Amino acid sequence: MSRIPFDPAEVENAEEIPGFLGRVSKKYKTPVSPKENYRMVYEHKLPYWIPVSGDSLMLTPRVDPDNVARCFCFEANPLKPEEMVGGPDKFGIEWVYVPMVNGSMVKPGSPTLADVNDWKTVIKFPDIETWDWEGSKASNAAHVNTDRFISATILTGFFERLISFMDFDNAALALIDEDQQDAVHELFDALADLYIKIIDKFIYCYGIDQLSFHDDWGSQRAPFFSLATVREMIVPYVKKVSDYCHSRGVYFDMHSCGKNELLVPAYIEAGCDSWSGQAMNDKAMLYDMYGDKLILGIDADVQFSFETPADPAEAAASAKRFTGKYCPDYANRPVLAGGFGAPGEYIDTLYAESRKAFNP
């Protein structure tokens, strides 16, 4: 494939498009589609540029009750403010919206499950065939008719789902309680089968490129459990889902919050293609150790926020440092650029500098 050199007009003539949480992203005049470029990254081929925030389309459709209950619904018809109240998820667990954090939590005080051994009689799995998939497909047809990289999300993974059933302390205990571990394995295997059925629907209805799988494994200071525990209790079921995604040509991104540096080998063993992680993780160390095995999301070396405008020159300089560090070995150690809250000067410079580095 011949490489197309960078033309400054690609940035100068960029379009503004709706972005995450109502913010504006940019769509550059790119030589190939953002979808094609993103897929090159995941195939470990040298892309035309490092993907930026406007290159992907997050999809969390209404048809899945979890997305409504958790007030995290991004599709053609997102939730209206008056709909942001919470409600029952796909298992009938009640969630309550917390405006301060722009998200929902399980209604406190009455966990559904006390002992995982009772899950078959207590937990009622949803029949997803009763959900209006055809209606969702039709209403989102124009929305997903895009040249962007479509990333659909399953919001509540394995440990998070167990927390929703039992509350945090009981869920954490169940992973290491010999009297409950066999039942946890059975429950997680059944959940994996459910998620695979949902992924089938995502592929049929929306033609997704990637699955983003949410399962937080750590706090601000450390993981919730040991590497040995996650390898035994969770990795086999994440891998079951990721293997299925790969069999259908869908990439698997692990969205897992917390200071989880010690658990990165588990992400790799579980077949995850990428993990961005939060900024409290030592990304430089992780890049050196695992950058050839896992696509890492790397944050800018300065902190950005939507509330505090960044200095344009400082933002552009940060992007140049980013591309200077990660572009030279990008084909062997690809990264994703964290852009949440980043100003236009950072995103523009990141695009332009990576275009020039990859297409001399």
C-alpha positions in Angstrom: 0.0 0.0 0.0 1.4 3.4 -1.0 1.7 5.9 1.9 0.0 9.2 1.4 2.0 12.1 2.8 0.4 14.6 5.3 -1.3 17.6 3.9 -1.9 20.5 6.5 -5.3 20.9 4.8 -6.4 17.7 6.5 -6.5 19.6 9.8 -7.4 23.0 8.5 -10.5 21.7 6.9 -11.6 19.4 9.7 -15.3 19.0 10.4 -16.9 19.3 13.8 -19.0 16.3 14.9 -20.9 15.4 18.1 -18.6 13.8 20.6 -18.8 12.0 24.0 -21.2 13.6 26.5 -22.3 16.2 24.1 -18.9 17.6 23.5 -17.5 18.3 20.0 -14.9 16.2 18.3 -13.1 16.7 15.0 -13.2 14.7 11.8 -10.1 15.3 9.7 -9.9 15.0 5.9 -8.1 11.7 6.3 -6.5 9.5 3.5 -8.4 6.4 4.7 -11.5 6.1 6.9 -11.1 6.3 10.7 -12.5 2.8 10.8 -9.9 1.4 8.5 -7.1 3.2 10.3 -8.3 2.0 13.7 -8.5 -1.6 12.5 -4.9 -1.3 11.2 -3.8 -0.5 14.8 -5.6 -3.6 16.2 -4.1 -5.7 13.4 -0.6 -4.4 14.4 -0.1 -2.7 11.1 1.4 0.8 10.8 -1.7 3.1 10.6 -1.8 6.5 8.9 -2.2 8.3 12.3 -2.6 7.6 15.9 -6.4 7.3 16.5 -8.0 10.3 18.2 -11.3 10.7 20.0 -13.5 11.5 17.1 -12.4 8.4 15.2 -14.7 6.0 17.2 -18.4 5.8 17.9 -19.4 4.6 21.4 -22.6 2.5 21.4 -24.6 1.6 24.4 -28.2 1.1 23.1 -31.4 1.5 24.9 -32.5 -2.1 24.0 -30.2 -3.4 26.9 -31.9 -2.5 30.2 -28.5 -2.1 31.8 -27.8 1.0 29.8 -31.0 2.7 30.8 -30.7 1.6 34.5 -27.1 2.9 34.6 -28.0 6.1 32.8 -25.2 5.4 30.2 -27.1 5.2 27.0 -25.4 6.5 23.8 -27.2 5.7 20.6 -29.5 7.5 18.1 -31.9 8.3 20.9 -29.9 8.9 24.1 -31.7 9.3 27.4 -33.4 12.6 28.0 -32.6 14.4 31.3 -35.9 13.4 32.8 -35.2 9.7 32.0 -32.0 9.8 34.0 -33.4 8.1 37.1 -32.0 4.5 37.2 -34.4 1.6 37.3 -34.1 -2.2 36.8 -31.3 -3.7 34.9 -31.5 -6.8 32.8 -31.6 -9.0 35.9 -34.2 -6.9 37.6 -31.7 -5.3 40.0 -32.7 -1.7 40.9 -30.2 1.1 40.2 -30.5 4.7 41.5 -29.1 7.6 39.5 -26.6 9.8 41.4 -26.4 13.2 39.7 -23.2 14.2 41.4 -21.3 11.4 39.7 -23.4 11.3 36.5 -24.0 7.6 37.0 -26.0 5.0 38.9 -25.4 2.7 41.8 -27.3 -0.4 43.0 -30.1 0.6 45.4 -28.5 0.0 48.8 -29.8 -2.0 51.7 -31.1 -5.2 50.2 -28.6 -7.3 48.2 -30.3 -9.9 46.0 -27.9 -12.8 46.7 -26.4 -13.8 50.0 -24.6 -17.0 49.0 -23.6 -17.7 45.4 -24.6 -21.3 45.8 -28.2 -20.1 45.6 -27.8 -18.2 42.3 -29.8 -20.7 40.2 -32.9 -20.3 42.3 -32.5 -16.6 43.2 -31.1 -15.0 39.9 -33.4 -14.9 36.9 -31.5 -14.6 33.7 -33.1 -12.4 31.0 -34.5 -13.7 27.8 -32.8 -11.3 25.4 -34.9 -12.6 22.5 -37.8 -10.6 24.0 -35.9 -7.4 23.6 -36.8 -5.2 20.6 -33.7 -5.8 18.6 -35.3 -5.2 15.3 -36.6 -1.8 16.5 -33.2 -0.9 17.8 -31.6 -1.9 14.6 -34.0 0.3 12.6 -33.8 3.3 14.9 -30.0 3.2 14.9 -29.5 2.4 11.2 -28.4 5.9 10.2 -26.4 6.4 13.4 -24.2 3.4 12.7 -23.9 4.1 9.0 -20.6 5.7 9.6 -16.9 5.5 8.6 -16.0 5.6 12.3 -14.9 2.6 14.4 -18.0 1.3 16.2 -17.3 0.2 19.8 -20.3 -1.3 21.6 -20.2 -1.7 25.4 -21.2 -4.3 27.9 -21.3 -2.2 31.0 -21.3 -4.8 33.8 -18.8 -7.6 33.5 -18.2 -10.5 35.8 -17.0 -9.1 39.1 -19.1 -6.0 38.7 -22.1 -8.2 38.1 -21.4 -10.2 41.2 -21.2 -6.9 43.1 -24.6 -5.9 41.8 -26.0 -9.2 43.1 -24.3 -9.3 46.5 -22.7 -5.9 47.3 -18.9 -5.4 47.2 -17.8 -7.1 50.4 -19.7 -10.3 49.9 -18.7 -10.5 46.2 -15.0 -10.1 47.1 -15.3 -12.8 49.7 -17.1 -15.2 47.3 -14.1 -15.2 45.0 -11.9 -16.7 47.7 -14.4 -18.7 49.7 -13.9 -22.4 48.9 -17.5 -23.1 49.7 -18.7 -20.6 47.1 -16.0 -20.8 44.4 -17.6 -23.6 42.4 -20.9 -21.7 42.2 -19.0 -18.6 41.2 -17.5 -20.5 38.3 -20.9 -21.8 37.2 -22.4 -18.3 37.4 -19.6 -16.6 35.5 -19.8 -19.3 32.8 -23.5 -18.7 32.4 -22.9 -14.9 32.3 -20.3 -15.5 29.5 -22.9 -17.3 27.5 -25.3 -14.5 28.0 -22.8 -11.9 26.9 -21.9 -13.9 23.8 -25.6 -13.9 22.8 -25.7 -10.1 23.2 -22.6 -9.7 21.1 -24.3 -11.7 18.4 -27.1 -9.1 18.4 -24.6 -6.2 18.4 -23.0 -7.7 15.3 -26.3 -8.3 13.6 -27.9 -5.0 14.5 -25.0 -2.5 14.4 -22.0 -4.1 12.6 -19.7 -3.4 15.5 -15.9 -3.4 15.2 -15.1 -3.7 18.9 -16.6 -4.8 22.2 -15.6 -2.7 25.2 -16.1 -4.9 28.3 -16.4 -3.1 31.6 -15.2 -4.9 34.7 -13.4 -2.8 37.3 -10.7 -4.8 39.2 -9.1 -2.2 41.4 -9.2 0.8 43.7 -7.3 4.0 43.5 -4.4 2.3 45.4 -4.3 -1.4 44.5 -6.2 -4.3 42.9 -9.2 -5.7 44.6 -7.7 -9.2 44.5 -4.5 -11.0 43.7 -3.3 -12.0 40.3 -3.7 -15.7 41.3 -7.3 -15.1 42.2 -8.2 -13.3 39.0 -6.4 -15.9 36.9 -8.5 -18.7 38.6 -11.8 -17.0 39.0 -12.3 -14.5 36.2 -9.8 -14.9 33.4 -11.3 -18.1 31.9 -14.7 -16.3 31.4 -13.2 -13.1 30.0 -11.3 -15.3 27.6 -14.4 -17.2 26.6 -16.0 -13.9 25.6 -12.9 -12.5 23.9 -12.3 -15.7 22.0 -15.8 -15.5 20.6 -15.3 -11.8 19.6 -12.2 -12.7 17.8 -14.0 -15.6 16.0 -16.5 -13.0 14.7 -13.8 -10.5 13.6 -14.5 -8.2 16.6 -11.7 -6.7 18.7 -11.9 -6.9 22.5 -11.1 -3.9 24.7 -11.0 -4.3 28.4 -12.3 -1.2 30.3 -11.1 -1.9 33.9 -10.6 0.9 36.3 -8.2 0.9 39.3 -4.5 0.8 39.9 -4.2 -2.6 38.3 -0.6 -2.8 37.1 -0.1 -6.1 38.9 -3.1 -7.6 37.0 -1.9 -6.7 33.4 -0.7 -10.3 32.8 -4.3 -11.4 33.4 -5.6 -9.0 30.7 -3.1 -10.5 28.3 -3.9 -14.1 29.2 -7.6 -13.3 28.9 -7.1 -12.4 25.2 -7.7 -8.6 25.6 -6.5 -6.6 22.6 -6.3 -3.3 24.5 -6.6 -1.8 28.0 -6.4 1.9 28.6 -6.5 2.0 32.4 -6.5 5.1 34.5 -3.7 7.6 34.8 -2.7 6.4 38.3 -1.1 3.4 36.6 2.6 3.5 35.7 2.0 3.5 31.9 5.7 4.0 31.1 6.6 0.8 33.0 3.7 -1.1 31.5 4.6 0.0 28.0 8.2 -1.2 28.4 7.1 -4.5 29.9 3.9 -5.3 27.9 3.7 -2.9 25.0 4.3 -5.7 22.4 1.5 -7.9 23.9 -1.3 -5.4 24.8 -2.3 -2.1 23.2 -2.2 0.4 26.0 -4.0 3.7 26.3 -1.4 6.3 27.1 -2.3 9.6 28.8 -0.8 13.0 27.9 2.1 14.0 30.2 0.1 17.1 31.3 -3.4 16.9 32.9 -6.4 18.2 31.0 -9.9 18.9 32.1 -13.1 20.2 30.5 -13.5 22.7 33.3 -10.1 24.4 33.0 -8.9 25.6 29.6 -5.4 24.4 28.7 -2.7 26.6 27.4 -2.7 25.9 23.6 1.1 26.0 23.4 1.5 23.6 26.3 -1.1 21.2 24.8 0.6 21.2 21.4 4.0 20.6 23.0 2.6 17.7 25.0 1.3 16.1 21.8 4.7 16.5 20.2 6.4 14.7 23.1 3.8 11.9 22.9 4.4 11.3 19.2 8.1 11.7 19.6 8.1 8.9 22.1 5.6 6.4 20.7 5.7 6.8 16.9 9.2 5.4 16.2 8.3 1.8 17.3 4.6 2.1 16.7 4.3 -1.0 14.4 5.6 -3.2 17.2 4.2 -1.4 20.2 1.0 0.4 19.2 -0.7 2.7 21.7 -4.0 4.5 21.9 -3.9 8.2 22.9 -6.0 9.2 25.9 -7.9 12.3 24.8 -10.7 12.7 27.3 -10.7 16.4 28.2 -7.9 17.2 25.8 -8.1 20.5 24.0 -8.2 20.9 20.2 -4.6 21.9 20.0 -3.5 18.6 21.6 -5.7 16.5 19.3 -4.8 18.5 16.1 -1.1 18.2 16.9 -1.3 14.5 17.7 -2.9 13.8 14.4 -0.6 16.0 12.4 2.6 14.8 14.0 1.7 11.1 13.8 0.6 11.5 10.1 4.0 13.0 9.3 5.9 10.3 11.3 4.0 7.4 9.7 3.9 8.8 6.2 7.2 10.6 5.4 
